[in-house]
């Protein structure tokens, strides 16, 4: 394998972001995260000044989508699975004052949210720490923002959430393929962030949609994600085609 510096230069030049691997499971501690508490406090101050979303989102049209489903006065529960920035909570509360906002992430991020809630006395912000706590609630709208592919036990998580999701599920910024293959998923290395190494799943779309169908969900929209261009040409060498960086919206 080429040294990291030269590998990064070559991959950047060819616009390759992901390469296939022979792994069967994601490495442990695949997506390490550090505390972001001070930056979160800065987001609190900035949002208070400008009253607008600040951080990048994999689905920029989330508010527009919600406005087609809920009135400003609607009372509904929203699970932000993988949510990591407090301005998402702020913009949702601004647009829908009666929303009940649940957030689930790695422990270090959850701990930051808990401290923010305590420090500022945020209302209707509920931090979920594990699957058991998910099983104790129901959610009108579930948002997966480019997160499932980085989670090793995603299948267990999906099974639990599909039982608790009442109406809508949005999965954004996720890689799918269509292939005459029995492989439900493959593991790839993310190389556009070298020297940082990340691994993630690409999902077989047919298997994925079948799971949602079994829980009574239908596809309303399946569109190409607009936030990034991904070059998948190098996957033709393993006979994997029709790859797409997708946003899929489900309704029950």
N, C-alpha and C positions, 0 to 999 in steps of 0.2 A: 504494500500500500504506500502511496506517496506521502511524504511528510505533510503535516497539516497545512503549512503556509502555501505550498505549491498546489495541493489538492484544492484548497479554497479558491485560489486564483483561477484554476482550470474550470471548476464547477461554476464560478461566478460568470466566467466568460461564456459558458454554454447555457446559462440560465437554468441549470439543473438544481432543483431544490430537494429532491428525494431520490434515494436509490434503494433497490430491493435488497433484502437480507435473507438469510436462511434461518433466522430466529423463529422459534415457536411461541415464546412468551416475551413480554416486555422486560427489560432489565429492571432490577430493583432500584428504587429512588430515581426513576427515569426522568422525572420532571421536578427537580428540587426547587423550592421556593423559599425566599428569605422574607422576613418581616418588612412590611411596607407602611408601617404605622404613621411615621412622620409625613410621608408623601400623601397618605390618605387624609391627614389633617389639613394639608395644604389644599387638597381637592375640596374639602369642606368649605374653606375660606373662599376659594376661587368661585365655586358654584354660588355661594351666597352673594358674591359680587356681580356675576354675569348671568346667573339663572339659566345656564345652558349646559348641555353635555360637553365634557372636556376630553375624555379619553377615547381611544380607538375602540370601535365595536365591530365584530365580524358580521353583524347584520344591522347596518345603519338605519334601516327602515322599520325598526321594531316598534317605535311609537306609532307610526302611521298604520302598521298592521293592527296594533291593539285598538286604535281608534275606530277601525272598521268593525270591531267585535264588541267593544264596551263604550258606554257613555261616560262622560266625565264623572257622573255621580255613582257609577256602578261600584258594587262591593264584590271584590273577587280576590282570590289568592293566587300568587305568582311565585313559582319556584325558579330561582336563577341558579341552575346547576353549573358550577364553575365560575360564578360571578366573583370578580376580584377587585372591582373599583367602586367606591362608594357613590360616585356620581350617577351610576345606574339607578340606585335607590332614589336619589334626589329627583331625577327627571321623571321617574315613574310616579312618585308622590306628588309632584307638581301637576302632572297631567291627569292623574287619577287619585285624588286625595284619600279615597276610601280603600285603596289597594292594601292588601296584606302581603308583605314582601318577605319571602323565605330565601335564604342564600346558603349554599353548600359548597365547600371547597376543602383544600388541604388544611390541616390543623393550624398551621402558622397564619394562614389568611383568615380562617374562622376566628382565631384569637384576636386578630386586629379588628375585625368587625364587632366582636363582643366588647372590646375596649372602647370603640367609637360609640356604640350604643349606650354604654354606661356613661361616658364622658359628656355626650351631648343629649342624652335622654331621647334618642330617636324612637318614635312611635311606629308600631307595625313593622319593625325590622326583627325578624326571627332567624337566628343562626342555627342551622342544622348540622350536627356533628357526626352523625353516623346513619347507617341504614335503618336502625331501629327507630330513630326519630323520624325518618321519612315515613315509616310504616304507621306512624301515629297521626298522620295528617292526610288531607286531600288537597289537590291543587287544581284550580281551574285552568291555569296556563303554565306550561313547563317550558323553560328556555334552556337549551343546550348550546352554548356559544363556542363552537370549535374546541370541544373538550373531550367528548367520548373517545376519540381515537387515541388519546394519551392515557386512558384508564384501563389497567389490566383486567379488572373484574367488571368491565362495562356491561357484560351480559347479565350478571346478577343485579346490577344497579338498574338496568332497563326493565327487568322483570318486576322489580319492586315498584318502580315509578309508574310503569304502565298500569299497575293495579290501583295506583293512587291518583292518576291523572283523570280528571273529570271530562275535559272537553278538548283542549288544544295542546299540541306539542310542536315546538319549533326546534329544528336541528340545523345549525348554520355552520359554514366553513368546515365541511367534513368531506373526506375523500371516498368516492365510491367507484366501483368498476362493474361492468357487465361482462361476463365471460362464461363460456361453456366449461365451467369448473365446479368441482365440489368443495373448493376452498371457500369457507365463509369469510375469511380475512387473510391478509398477509401483513407482515411487519416490515416496515421500511425505516431507513435512517434519514433524518432531516439534516441536510448538509448546507443549507443556506445560512446557518448560524454558527458555522465552524469558527473557532475551535470548540465551542459548546456542542455537545452531542445530545441529540434527542432521538427517541424512537417512538413510532406510532403505528396504528393500524390503518390499512386501507380496507374498506368493507365491500363485500359482494352485495350489490344492491338488491338482488332478488331475495336472498336470505334475510336481509335486513327488513325489507318491506313486509315479508311474510310474518315476521314476529309482530309487527304493529297490527297487521290484519287480524291475527289471532286474538288480539285484545280489543278488537272492534274499531280500530282507527283506519281511516282512509286518507290517501294523499290528496291534498287540495292543490298544492303547488310543489314542483320540483324544478328549481332553476339553478343556473350557474351563479356561484357567488361572485359579486362584483368587486370585492376588495383586493383580490390578488389574481395575477395571471400565473398559472402553473404549467410548466413544460413537462409533459409526461412521455416524451418520445423514447426515453431510455427504457421504458417498461415494455416496449415491443419485443425486446430481446427475451423476455420470459413469457411471451404470448399473452400479455395482459393489455386489453384494449378498452376503448370507450370510457376512459377515466375522466372523472369530472369532480371539480371542487364545488360542492353543492350546498344549497339551502333547501330543506324539505319541510313543508308545513303540513301537519296532520290534524285531522278533526275527528272526533268521536261522535 
